[in-house]
Amino acid sequence: MSQKSQQSAQKPSQQTSHQTGTSAAPAPVDRPPPRVRPESWLAALALGLIGIISLANVVVRYATDASFAFTEEFSVFLLVLLTLAGASVAIRRQAHIRIALLEDVLPLSLWRLVVIVQTLAVLVVLGLVVWFGGTFALEEYQWDSLSPGLGLPNWWYVIWLPILALAMAWRQLQQCVERLVQGPGQGPGQNASPEHKESDHES
C-alpha cells in the first residue's frame, strides 16, 4: 500500500476523533498469571522425579525381569507433594473451580463480603490441616516411626503437609487482597461482567 493511500485511510478516523472529542479506548489486556515460584519449582521437580522413577522402573522390569518396587513409596510421596504444591499455585492464580452464579449478580459491596467469607472459610480448613498435620508429624518424630518400604523416618514425608497448607493459606490471603483491590472479574484472563461494571459505576 502506498503512502498516499495510508494517509487517506487515516484521515477519516482522525476526523471522527476530532469531531467527537474522544480518543479510541485501548483494548483490554489480560493480566499475566502471578509467578508462584517456590511452589511451581517444587511441583515441577516432583513431576520430573515421578517421570524418571516410572521410566526407570519400566526399563529395568523389561530388561532384567526385576522391578524397583521400593520406589513406589517415593512415587506416592511425590504425587502428594505435586498435588499440594499445584493446589497452592492454583489458589494464587485463581485457577480452582469456582461457581460464580451468585457473584455475577451481587452488587459490589455484597461481592466483597462474599470474597471475605470465602477466604475465611478456606483459612479455617487450612488451619485445621496445619494443626492436625503438624501434630501428626510431631508424633511421628517423637515415636521414631519408619516408613514400611524403605525404612526412612516417616516424618520426612508428613512434615510437608502442614508446610504446604501454610503456603496455601498465604496464597489465599494474597488472592483475596488482589480480588478486593482489582474488583470483580479482574483476575488473570478474566473480564468483568456487565452487572459488576454497572454496580462499580453506580458506587
PyMOL commands that place a pseudoatom at each C-alpha (Angstrom):
pseudoatom trace, name=CA, resn=MET, resi=1, chain=A, elem=C, hetatm=0, pos=[0.000, 0.000, 0.000]
pseudoatom trace, name=CA, resn=SER, resi=2, chain=A, elem=C, hetatm=0, pos=[1.391, 3.422, -0.951]
pseudoatom trace, name=CA, resn=GLN, resi=3, chain=A, elem=C, hetatm=0, pos=[1.964, 6.298, 1.450]
pseudoatom trace, name=CA, resn=LYS, resi=4, chain=A, elem=C, hetatm=0, pos=[-0.913, 8.318, -0.031]
pseudoatom trace, name=CA, resn=SER, resi=5, chain=A, elem=C, hetatm=0, pos=[-3.401, 5.523, 0.480]
pseudoatom trace, name=CA, resn=GLN, resi=6, chain=A, elem=C, hetatm=0, pos=[-2.251, 5.096, 4.109]
pseudoatom trace, name=CA, resn=GLN, resi=7, chain=A, elem=C, hetatm=0, pos=[-2.692, 8.819, 4.760]
pseudoatom trace, name=CA, resn=SER, resi=8, chain=A, elem=C, hetatm=0, pos=[-6.146, 8.800, 3.169]
pseudoatom trace, name=CA, resn=ALA, resi=9, chain=A, elem=C, hetatm=0, pos=[-7.140, 5.812, 5.311]
pseudoatom trace, name=CA, resn=GLN, resi=10, chain=A, elem=C, hetatm=0, pos=[-6.019, 7.595, 8.474]
pseudoatom trace, name=CA, resn=LYS, resi=11, chain=A, elem=C, hetatm=0, pos=[-7.863, 10.862, 7.750]
pseudoatom trace, name=CA, resn=PRO, resi=12, chain=A, elem=C, hetatm=0, pos=[-11.446, 9.604, 8.384]
pseudoatom trace, name=CA, resn=SER, resi=13, chain=A, elem=C, hetatm=0, pos=[-10.502, 8.152, 11.759]
pseudoatom trace, name=CA, resn=GLN, resi=14, chain=A, elem=C, hetatm=0, pos=[-8.692, 11.352, 12.742]
pseudoatom trace, name=CA, resn=GLN, resi=15, chain=A, elem=C, hetatm=0, pos=[-11.642, 13.478, 11.663]
pseudoatom trace, name=CA, resn=THR, resi=16, chain=A, elem=C, hetatm=0, pos=[-14.050, 11.298, 13.620]
pseudoatom trace, name=CA, resn=SER, resi=17, chain=A, elem=C, hetatm=0, pos=[-11.958, 11.539, 16.779]
pseudoatom trace, name=CA, resn=HIS, resi=18, chain=A, elem=C, hetatm=0, pos=[-11.677, 15.324, 16.430]
pseudoatom trace, name=CA, resn=GLN, resi=19, chain=A, elem=C, hetatm=0, pos=[-15.416, 15.660, 15.906]
pseudoatom trace, name=CA, resn=THR, resi=20, chain=A, elem=C, hetatm=0, pos=[-16.375, 13.572, 18.911]
pseudoatom trace, name=CA, resn=GLY, resi=21, chain=A, elem=C, hetatm=0, pos=[-13.569, 14.939, 21.074]
pseudoatom trace, name=CA, resn=THR, resi=22, chain=A, elem=C, hetatm=0, pos=[-12.635, 11.463, 22.291]
pseudoatom trace, name=CA, resn=SER, resi=23, chain=A, elem=C, hetatm=0, pos=[-9.841, 9.057, 21.506]
pseudoatom trace, name=CA, resn=ALA, resi=24, chain=A, elem=C, hetatm=0, pos=[-10.173, 5.351, 20.897]
pseudoatom trace, name=CA, resn=ALA, resi=25, chain=A, elem=C, hetatm=0, pos=[-10.005, 3.354, 24.122]
pseudoatom trace, name=CA, resn=PRO, resi=26, chain=A, elem=C, hetatm=0, pos=[-7.227, 0.778, 24.279]
pseudoatom trace, name=CA, resn=ALA, resi=27, chain=A, elem=C, hetatm=0, pos=[-8.235, -2.835, 24.057]
pseudoatom trace, name=CA, resn=PRO, resi=28, chain=A, elem=C, hetatm=0, pos=[-8.339, -4.645, 27.410]
pseudoatom trace, name=CA, resn=VAL, resi=29, chain=A, elem=C, hetatm=0, pos=[-5.193, -6.592, 28.108]
pseudoatom trace, name=CA, resn=ASP, resi=30, chain=A, elem=C, hetatm=0, pos=[-5.308, -9.794, 30.134]
pseudoatom trace, name=CA, resn=ARG, resi=31, chain=A, elem=C, hetatm=0, pos=[-3.024, -9.734, 33.135]
pseudoatom trace, name=CA, resn=PRO, resi=32, chain=A, elem=C, hetatm=0, pos=[-0.359, -12.432, 33.145]
pseudoatom trace, name=CA, resn=PRO, resi=33, chain=A, elem=C, hetatm=0, pos=[-0.789, -15.016, 35.897]
pseudoatom trace, name=CA, resn=PRO, resi=34, chain=A, elem=C, hetatm=0, pos=[1.245, -14.368, 39.052]
pseudoatom trace, name=CA, resn=ARG, resi=35, chain=A, elem=C, hetatm=0, pos=[4.514, -16.211, 39.403]
pseudoatom trace, name=CA, resn=VAL, resi=36, chain=A, elem=C, hetatm=0, pos=[4.366, -18.665, 42.278]
pseudoatom trace, name=CA, resn=ARG, resi=37, chain=A, elem=C, hetatm=0, pos=[7.975, -19.708, 42.049]
pseudoatom trace, name=CA, resn=PRO, resi=38, chain=A, elem=C, hetatm=0, pos=[8.661, -21.848, 45.151]
pseudoatom trace, name=CA, resn=GLU, resi=39, chain=A, elem=C, hetatm=0, pos=[5.556, -23.986, 44.693]
pseudoatom trace, name=CA, resn=SER, resi=40, chain=A, elem=C, hetatm=0, pos=[5.934, -24.068, 40.907]
pseudoatom trace, name=CA, resn=TRP, resi=41, chain=A, elem=C, hetatm=0, pos=[9.521, -25.263, 41.164]
pseudoatom trace, name=CA, resn=LEU, resi=42, chain=A, elem=C, hetatm=0, pos=[8.559, -27.856, 43.770]
pseudoatom trace, name=CA, resn=ALA, resi=43, chain=A, elem=C, hetatm=0, pos=[5.708, -29.188, 41.629]
pseudoatom trace, name=CA, resn=ALA, resi=44, chain=A, elem=C, hetatm=0, pos=[7.921, -29.312, 38.530]
pseudoatom trace, name=CA, resn=LEU, resi=45, chain=A, elem=C, hetatm=0, pos=[10.646, -31.156, 40.460]
pseudoatom trace, name=CA, resn=ALA, resi=46, chain=A, elem=C, hetatm=0, pos=[8.149, -33.679, 41.841]
pseudoatom trace, name=CA, resn=LEU, resi=47, chain=A, elem=C, hetatm=0, pos=[6.653, -34.282, 38.401]
pseudoatom trace, name=CA, resn=GLY, resi=48, chain=A, elem=C, hetatm=0, pos=[10.087, -34.749, 36.838]
pseudoatom trace, name=CA, resn=LEU, resi=49, chain=A, elem=C, hetatm=0, pos=[11.170, -37.229, 39.510]
pseudoatom trace, name=CA, resn=ILE, resi=50, chain=A, elem=C, hetatm=0, pos=[7.937, -39.202, 39.110]
pseudoatom trace, name=CA, resn=GLY, resi=51, chain=A, elem=C, hetatm=0, pos=[8.600, -39.477, 35.385]
pseudoatom trace, name=CA, resn=ILE, resi=52, chain=A, elem=C, hetatm=0, pos=[12.213, -40.563, 35.894]
pseudoatom trace, name=CA, resn=ILE, resi=53, chain=A, elem=C, hetatm=0, pos=[11.323, -43.178, 38.524]
pseudoatom trace, name=CA, resn=SER, resi=54, chain=A, elem=C, hetatm=0, pos=[8.467, -44.588, 36.444]
pseudoatom trace, name=CA, resn=LEU, resi=55, chain=A, elem=C, hetatm=0, pos=[10.588, -44.762, 33.293]
pseudoatom trace, name=CA, resn=ALA, resi=56, chain=A, elem=C, hetatm=0, pos=[13.473, -46.430, 35.135]
pseudoatom trace, name=CA, resn=ASN, resi=57, chain=A, elem=C, hetatm=0, pos=[11.097, -48.942, 36.681]
pseudoatom trace, name=CA, resn=VAL, resi=58, chain=A, elem=C, hetatm=0, pos=[9.665, -49.892, 33.279]
pseudoatom trace, name=CA, resn=VAL, resi=59, chain=A, elem=C, hetatm=0, pos=[13.099, -50.232, 31.660]
pseudoatom trace, name=CA, resn=VAL, resi=60, chain=A, elem=C, hetatm=0, pos=[14.503, -52.364, 34.481]
pseudoatom trace, name=CA, resn=ARG, resi=61, chain=A, elem=C, hetatm=0, pos=[11.410, -54.553, 34.602]
pseudoatom trace, name=CA, resn=TYR, resi=62, chain=A, elem=C, hetatm=0, pos=[11.521, -55.415, 30.891]
pseudoatom trace, name=CA, resn=ALA, resi=63, chain=A, elem=C, hetatm=0, pos=[15.308, -55.643, 30.688]
pseudoatom trace, name=CA, resn=THR, resi=64, chain=A, elem=C, hetatm=0, pos=[16.105, -57.697, 33.796]
pseudoatom trace, name=CA, resn=ASP, resi=65, chain=A, elem=C, hetatm=0, pos=[12.761, -59.176, 34.946]
pseudoatom trace, name=CA, resn=ALA, resi=66, chain=A, elem=C, hetatm=0, pos=[13.212, -57.204, 38.169]
pseudoatom trace, name=CA, resn=SER, resi=67, chain=A, elem=C, hetatm=0, pos=[11.424, -54.125, 39.436]
pseudoatom trace, name=CA, resn=PHE, resi=68, chain=A, elem=C, hetatm=0, pos=[12.011, -51.157, 41.658]
pseudoatom trace, name=CA, resn=ALA, resi=69, chain=A, elem=C, hetatm=0, pos=[9.093, -51.994, 43.907]
pseudoatom trace, name=CA, resn=PHE, resi=70, chain=A, elem=C, hetatm=0, pos=[10.615, -49.988, 46.738]
pseudoatom trace, name=CA, resn=THR, resi=71, chain=A, elem=C, hetatm=0, pos=[10.341, -46.820, 44.630]
pseudoatom trace, name=CA, resn=GLU, resi=72, chain=A, elem=C, hetatm=0, pos=[6.549, -46.900, 44.951]
pseudoatom trace, name=CA, resn=GLU, resi=73, chain=A, elem=C, hetatm=0, pos=[6.940, -45.179, 48.309]
pseudoatom trace, name=CA, resn=PHE, resi=74, chain=A, elem=C, hetatm=0, pos=[8.783, -42.292, 46.663]
pseudoatom trace, name=CA, resn=SER, resi=75, chain=A, elem=C, hetatm=0, pos=[6.265, -42.132, 43.827]
pseudoatom trace, name=CA, resn=VAL, resi=76, chain=A, elem=C, hetatm=0, pos=[3.287, -41.864, 46.183]
pseudoatom trace, name=CA, resn=PHE, resi=77, chain=A, elem=C, hetatm=0, pos=[5.019, -39.189, 48.254]
pseudoatom trace, name=CA, resn=LEU, resi=78, chain=A, elem=C, hetatm=0, pos=[5.983, -37.182, 45.169]
pseudoatom trace, name=CA, resn=LEU, resi=79, chain=A, elem=C, hetatm=0, pos=[2.433, -37.427, 43.829]
pseudoatom trace, name=CA, resn=VAL, resi=80, chain=A, elem=C, hetatm=0, pos=[1.033, -35.999, 47.074]
pseudoatom trace, name=CA, resn=LEU, resi=81, chain=A, elem=C, hetatm=0, pos=[3.713, -33.299, 47.027]
pseudoatom trace, name=CA, resn=LEU, resi=82, chain=A, elem=C, hetatm=0, pos=[2.816, -32.439, 43.433]
pseudoatom trace, name=CA, resn=THR, resi=83, chain=A, elem=C, hetatm=0, pos=[-0.879, -32.198, 44.327]
pseudoatom trace, name=CA, resn=LEU, resi=84, chain=A, elem=C, hetatm=0, pos=[-0.354, -29.882, 47.301]
pseudoatom trace, name=CA, resn=ALA, resi=85, chain=A, elem=C, hetatm=0, pos=[2.144, -27.631, 45.515]
pseudoatom trace, name=CA, resn=GLY, resi=86, chain=A, elem=C, hetatm=0, pos=[-0.091, -27.445, 42.448]
pseudoatom trace, name=CA, resn=ALA, resi=87, chain=A, elem=C, hetatm=0, pos=[-3.069, -26.554, 44.634]
pseudoatom trace, name=CA, resn=SER, resi=88, chain=A, elem=C, hetatm=0, pos=[-1.094, -23.650, 46.096]
pseudoatom trace, name=CA, resn=VAL, resi=89, chain=A, elem=C, hetatm=0, pos=[-0.227, -22.389, 42.611]
pseudoatom trace, name=CA, resn=ALA, resi=90, chain=A, elem=C, hetatm=0, pos=[-3.860, -22.694, 41.525]
pseudoatom trace, name=CA, resn=ILE, resi=91, chain=A, elem=C, hetatm=0, pos=[-5.053, -20.719, 44.560]
pseudoatom trace, name=CA, resn=ARG, resi=92, chain=A, elem=C, hetatm=0, pos=[-2.717, -17.831, 43.779]
pseudoatom trace, name=CA, resn=ARG, resi=93, chain=A, elem=C, hetatm=0, pos=[-3.683, -17.802, 40.093]
pseudoatom trace, name=CA, resn=GLN, resi=94, chain=A, elem=C, hetatm=0, pos=[-7.429, -18.146, 40.808]
pseudoatom trace, name=CA, resn=ALA, resi=95, chain=A, elem=C, hetatm=0, pos=[-7.454, -21.347, 38.763]
pseudoatom trace, name=CA, resn=HIS, resi=96, chain=A, elem=C, hetatm=0, pos=[-9.570, -23.505, 41.068]
pseudoatom trace, name=CA, resn=ILE, resi=97, chain=A, elem=C, hetatm=0, pos=[-13.119, -24.305, 40.022]
pseudoatom trace, name=CA, resn=ARG, resi=98, chain=A, elem=C, hetatm=0, pos=[-15.465, -21.679, 41.427]
pseudoatom trace, name=CA, resn=ILE, resi=99, chain=A, elem=C, hetatm=0, pos=[-19.224, -21.425, 40.916]
pseudoatom trace, name=CA, resn=ALA, resi=100, chain=A, elem=C, hetatm=0, pos=[-19.772, -17.709, 40.365]
pseudoatom trace, name=CA, resn=LEU, resi=101, chain=A, elem=C, hetatm=0, pos=[-23.550, -17.764, 39.913]
pseudoatom trace, name=CA, resn=LEU, resi=102, chain=A, elem=C, hetatm=0, pos=[-24.159, -15.510, 42.911]
pseudoatom trace, name=CA, resn=GLU, resi=103, chain=A, elem=C, hetatm=0, pos=[-21.022, -13.438, 42.421]
pseudoatom trace, name=CA, resn=ASP, resi=104, chain=A, elem=C, hetatm=0, pos=[-22.121, -12.377, 38.942]
pseudoatom trace, name=CA, resn=VAL, resi=105, chain=A, elem=C, hetatm=0, pos=[-25.377, -10.831, 40.163]
pseudoatom trace, name=CA, resn=LEU, resi=106, chain=A, elem=C, hetatm=0, pos=[-24.337, -9.341, 43.504]
pseudoatom trace, name=CA, resn=PRO, resi=107, chain=A, elem=C, hetatm=0, pos=[-23.600, -5.629, 43.908]
pseudoatom trace, name=CA, resn=LEU, resi=108, chain=A, elem=C, hetatm=0, pos=[-20.061, -4.619, 44.674]
pseudoatom trace, name=CA, resn=SER, resi=109, chain=A, elem=C, hetatm=0, pos=[-20.489, -4.330, 48.452]
pseudoatom trace, name=CA, resn=LEU, resi=110, chain=A, elem=C, hetatm=0, pos=[-22.022, -7.792, 48.799]
pseudoatom trace, name=CA, resn=TRP, resi=111, chain=A, elem=C, hetatm=0, pos=[-19.479, -9.219, 46.364]
pseudoatom trace, name=CA, resn=ARG, resi=112, chain=A, elem=C, hetatm=0, pos=[-16.665, -8.033, 48.619]
pseudoatom trace, name=CA, resn=LEU, resi=113, chain=A, elem=C, hetatm=0, pos=[-18.384, -9.606, 51.621]
pseudoatom trace, name=CA, resn=VAL, resi=114, chain=A, elem=C, hetatm=0, pos=[-18.668, -12.925, 49.768]
pseudoatom trace, name=CA, resn=VAL, resi=115, chain=A, elem=C, hetatm=0, pos=[-14.960, -12.825, 48.872]
pseudoatom trace, name=CA, resn=ILE, resi=116, chain=A, elem=C, hetatm=0, pos=[-14.025, -12.241, 52.516]
pseudoatom trace, name=CA, resn=VAL, resi=117, chain=A, elem=C, hetatm=0, pos=[-16.301, -15.063, 53.717]
pseudoatom trace, name=CA, resn=GLN, resi=118, chain=A, elem=C, hetatm=0, pos=[-14.801, -17.405, 51.118]
pseudoatom trace, name=CA, resn=THR, resi=119, chain=A, elem=C, hetatm=0, pos=[-11.303, -16.559, 52.296]
pseudoatom trace, name=CA, resn=LEU, resi=120, chain=A, elem=C, hetatm=0, pos=[-12.193, -17.073, 55.958]
pseudoatom trace, name=CA, resn=ALA, resi=121, chain=A, elem=C, hetatm=0, pos=[-13.720, -20.481, 55.180]
pseudoatom trace, name=CA, resn=VAL, resi=122, chain=A, elem=C, hetatm=0, pos=[-10.608, -21.562, 53.274]
pseudoatom trace, name=CA, resn=LEU, resi=123, chain=A, elem=C, hetatm=0, pos=[-8.337, -20.331, 56.070]
pseudoatom trace, name=CA, resn=VAL, resi=124, chain=A, elem=C, hetatm=0, pos=[-10.325, -22.277, 58.668]
pseudoatom trace, name=CA, resn=VAL, resi=125, chain=A, elem=C, hetatm=0, pos=[-9.974, -25.517, 56.693]
pseudoatom trace, name=CA, resn=LEU, resi=126, chain=A, elem=C, hetatm=0, pos=[-6.275, -24.953, 56.009]
pseudoatom trace, name=CA, resn=GLY, resi=127, chain=A, elem=C, hetatm=0, pos=[-5.732, -24.023, 59.655]
pseudoatom trace, name=CA, resn=LEU, resi=128, chain=A, elem=C, hetatm=0, pos=[-7.149, -27.392, 60.689]
pseudoatom trace, name=CA, resn=VAL, resi=129, chain=A, elem=C, hetatm=0, pos=[-4.866, -29.121, 58.191]
pseudoatom trace, name=CA, resn=VAL, resi=130, chain=A, elem=C, hetatm=0, pos=[-1.854, -27.257, 59.584]
pseudoatom trace, name=CA, resn=TRP, resi=131, chain=A, elem=C, hetatm=0, pos=[-2.776, -28.097, 63.174]
pseudoatom trace, name=CA, resn=PHE, resi=132, chain=A, elem=C, hetatm=0, pos=[-3.539, -31.778, 62.748]
pseudoatom trace, name=CA, resn=GLY, resi=133, chain=A, elem=C, hetatm=0, pos=[-0.801, -32.284, 60.144]
pseudoatom trace, name=CA, resn=GLY, resi=134, chain=A, elem=C, hetatm=0, pos=[1.775, -30.639, 62.379]
pseudoatom trace, name=CA, resn=THR, resi=135, chain=A, elem=C, hetatm=0, pos=[0.617, -32.677, 65.381]
pseudoatom trace, name=CA, resn=PHE, resi=136, chain=A, elem=C, hetatm=0, pos=[0.833, -35.878, 63.362]
pseudoatom trace, name=CA, resn=ALA, resi=137, chain=A, elem=C, hetatm=0, pos=[4.329, -35.021, 62.099]
pseudoatom trace, name=CA, resn=LEU, resi=138, chain=A, elem=C, hetatm=0, pos=[5.486, -34.268, 65.648]
pseudoatom trace, name=CA, resn=GLU, resi=139, chain=A, elem=C, hetatm=0, pos=[4.129, -37.584, 66.906]
pseudoatom trace, name=CA, resn=GLU, resi=140, chain=A, elem=C, hetatm=0, pos=[5.847, -39.456, 64.083]
pseudoatom trace, name=CA, resn=TYR, resi=141, chain=A, elem=C, hetatm=0, pos=[9.110, -37.728, 65.013]
pseudoatom trace, name=CA, resn=GLN, resi=142, chain=A, elem=C, hetatm=0, pos=[8.739, -38.493, 68.721]
pseudoatom trace, name=CA, resn=TRP, resi=143, chain=A, elem=C, hetatm=0, pos=[7.874, -42.141, 68.115]
pseudoatom trace, name=CA, resn=ASP, resi=144, chain=A, elem=C, hetatm=0, pos=[10.663, -42.645, 65.560]
pseudoatom trace, name=CA, resn=SER, resi=145, chain=A, elem=C, hetatm=0, pos=[8.193, -44.165, 63.124]
pseudoatom trace, name=CA, resn=LEU, resi=146, chain=A, elem=C, hetatm=0, pos=[9.735, -45.619, 59.969]
pseudoatom trace, name=CA, resn=SER, resi=147, chain=A, elem=C, hetatm=0, pos=[8.196, -45.980, 56.537]
pseudoatom trace, name=CA, resn=PRO, resi=148, chain=A, elem=C, hetatm=0, pos=[7.221, -49.560, 55.610]
pseudoatom trace, name=CA, resn=GLY, resi=149, chain=A, elem=C, hetatm=0, pos=[9.005, -49.614, 52.249]
pseudoatom trace, name=CA, resn=LEU, resi=150, chain=A, elem=C, hetatm=0, pos=[12.412, -48.009, 52.710]
pseudoatom trace, name=CA, resn=GLY, resi=151, chain=A, elem=C, hetatm=0, pos=[12.575, -47.675, 56.482]
pseudoatom trace, name=CA, resn=LEU, resi=152, chain=A, elem=C, hetatm=0, pos=[13.003, -43.909, 56.335]
pseudoatom trace, name=CA, resn=PRO, resi=153, chain=A, elem=C, hetatm=0, pos=[11.707, -41.636, 59.104]
pseudoatom trace, name=CA, resn=ASN, resi=154, chain=A, elem=C, hetatm=0, pos=[8.026, -41.187, 58.431]
pseudoatom trace, name=CA, resn=TRP, resi=155, chain=A, elem=C, hetatm=0, pos=[8.021, -37.544, 59.498]
pseudoatom trace, name=CA, resn=TRP, resi=156, chain=A, elem=C, hetatm=0, pos=[10.152, -36.727, 56.449]
pseudoatom trace, name=CA, resn=TYR, resi=157, chain=A, elem=C, hetatm=0, pos=[7.025, -37.305, 54.384]
pseudoatom trace, name=CA, resn=VAL, resi=158, chain=A, elem=C, hetatm=0, pos=[4.368, -35.994, 56.776]
pseudoatom trace, name=CA, resn=ILE, resi=159, chain=A, elem=C, hetatm=0, pos=[6.046, -32.653, 57.521]
pseudoatom trace, name=CA, resn=TRP, resi=160, chain=A, elem=C, hetatm=0, pos=[5.237, -31.396, 54.029]
pseudoatom trace, name=CA, resn=LEU, resi=161, chain=A, elem=C, hetatm=0, pos=[1.504, -31.437, 54.766]
pseudoatom trace, name=CA, resn=PRO, resi=162, chain=A, elem=C, hetatm=0, pos=[1.469, -28.532, 57.272]
pseudoatom trace, name=CA, resn=ILE, resi=163, chain=A, elem=C, hetatm=0, pos=[4.198, -26.679, 55.354]
pseudoatom trace, name=CA, resn=LEU, resi=164, chain=A, elem=C, hetatm=0, pos=[2.275, -26.642, 52.086]
pseudoatom trace, name=CA, resn=ALA, resi=165, chain=A, elem=C, hetatm=0, pos=[-1.002, -25.972, 53.897]
pseudoatom trace, name=CA, resn=LEU, resi=166, chain=A, elem=C, hetatm=0, pos=[0.619, -22.825, 55.299]
pseudoatom trace, name=CA, resn=ALA, resi=167, chain=A, elem=C, hetatm=0, pos=[1.742, -21.913, 51.783]
pseudoatom trace, name=CA, resn=MET, resi=168, chain=A, elem=C, hetatm=0, pos=[-1.814, -22.353, 50.509]
pseudoatom trace, name=CA, resn=ALA, resi=169, chain=A, elem=C, hetatm=0, pos=[-3.159, -20.155, 53.318]
pseudoatom trace, name=CA, resn=TRP, resi=170, chain=A, elem=C, hetatm=0, pos=[-0.690, -17.407, 52.401]
pseudoatom trace, name=CA, resn=ARG, resi=171, chain=A, elem=C, hetatm=0, pos=[-1.621, -17.654, 48.715]
pseudoatom trace, name=CA, resn=GLN, resi=172, chain=A, elem=C, hetatm=0, pos=[-5.299, -17.457, 49.639]
pseudoatom trace, name=CA, resn=LEU, resi=173, chain=A, elem=C, hetatm=0, pos=[-4.685, -14.220, 51.527]
pseudoatom trace, name=CA, resn=GLN, resi=174, chain=A, elem=C, hetatm=0, pos=[-2.794, -12.822, 48.537]
pseudoatom trace, name=CA, resn=GLN, resi=175, chain=A, elem=C, hetatm=0, pos=[-5.623, -13.805, 46.216]
pseudoatom trace, name=CA, resn=CYS, resi=176, chain=A, elem=C, hetatm=0, pos=[-8.227, -12.210, 48.497]
pseudoatom trace, name=CA, resn=VAL, resi=177, chain=A, elem=C, hetatm=0, pos=[-6.360, -8.900, 48.667]
pseudoatom trace, name=CA, resn=GLU, resi=178, chain=A, elem=C, hetatm=0, pos=[-5.824, -8.925, 44.907]
pseudoatom trace, name=CA, resn=ARG, resi=179, chain=A, elem=C, hetatm=0, pos=[-9.505, -9.555, 44.176]
pseudoatom trace, name=CA, resn=LEU, resi=180, chain=A, elem=C, hetatm=0, pos=[-10.654, -6.856, 46.588]
pseudoatom trace, name=CA, resn=VAL, resi=181, chain=A, elem=C, hetatm=0, pos=[-8.258, -4.305, 45.094]
pseudoatom trace, name=CA, resn=GLN, resi=182, chain=A, elem=C, hetatm=0, pos=[-8.861, -5.133, 41.434]
pseudoatom trace, name=CA, resn=GLY, resi=183, chain=A, elem=C, hetatm=0, pos=[-12.602, -5.667, 41.668]
pseudoatom trace, name=CA, resn=PRO, resi=184, chain=A, elem=C, hetatm=0, pos=[-14.895, -8.336, 40.215]
pseudoatom trace, name=CA, resn=GLY, resi=185, chain=A, elem=C, hetatm=0, pos=[-13.825, -10.205, 37.122]
pseudoatom trace, name=CA, resn=GLN, resi=186, chain=A, elem=C, hetatm=0, pos=[-10.370, -8.610, 37.054]
pseudoatom trace, name=CA, resn=GLY, resi=187, chain=A, elem=C, hetatm=0, pos=[-8.272, -11.679, 37.739]
pseudoatom trace, name=CA, resn=PRO, resi=188, chain=A, elem=C, hetatm=0, pos=[-5.819, -13.194, 35.262]
pseudoatom trace, name=CA, resn=GLY, resi=189, chain=A, elem=C, hetatm=0, pos=[-7.624, -13.914, 31.997]
pseudoatom trace, name=CA, resn=GLN, resi=190, chain=A, elem=C, hetatm=0, pos=[-10.979, -12.660, 33.281]
pseudoatom trace, name=CA, resn=ASN, resi=191, chain=A, elem=C, hetatm=0, pos=[-13.287, -9.912, 32.136]
pseudoatom trace, name=CA, resn=ALA, resi=192, chain=A, elem=C, hetatm=0, pos=[-15.735, -8.024, 34.293]
pseudoatom trace, name=CA, resn=SER, resi=193, chain=A, elem=C, hetatm=0, pos=[-19.383, -8.884, 33.812]
pseudoatom trace, name=CA, resn=PRO, resi=194, chain=A, elem=C, hetatm=0, pos=[-21.875, -6.154, 32.794]
pseudoatom trace, name=CA, resn=GLU, resi=195, chain=A, elem=C, hetatm=0, pos=[-23.646, -6.355, 36.164]
pseudoatom trace, name=CA, resn=HIS, resi=196, chain=A, elem=C, hetatm=0, pos=[-20.440, -5.623, 38.057]
pseudoatom trace, name=CA, resn=LYS, resi=197, chain=A, elem=C, hetatm=0, pos=[-19.489, -2.836, 35.683]
pseudoatom trace, name=CA, resn=GLU, resi=198, chain=A, elem=C, hetatm=0, pos=[-22.831, -1.134, 36.313]
pseudoatom trace, name=CA, resn=SER, resi=199, chain=A, elem=C, hetatm=0, pos=[-22.533, -1.569, 40.085]
pseudoatom trace, name=CA, resn=ASP, resi=200, chain=A, elem=C, hetatm=0, pos=[-18.974, -0.212, 40.021]
pseudoatom trace, name=CA, resn=HIS, resi=201, chain=A, elem=C, hetatm=0, pos=[-20.144, 2.795, 38.055]
pseudoatom trace, name=CA, resn=GLU, resi=202, chain=A, elem=C, hetatm=0, pos=[-23.051, 3.425, 40.417]
pseudoatom trace, name=CA, resn=SER, resi=203, chain=A, elem=C, hetatm=0, pos=[-20.892, 3.121, 43.525]
for i in range(1, 203): cmd.bond("trace and resi %d" % i, "trace and resi %d" % (i + 1))
show_as sticks, trace
zoom trace
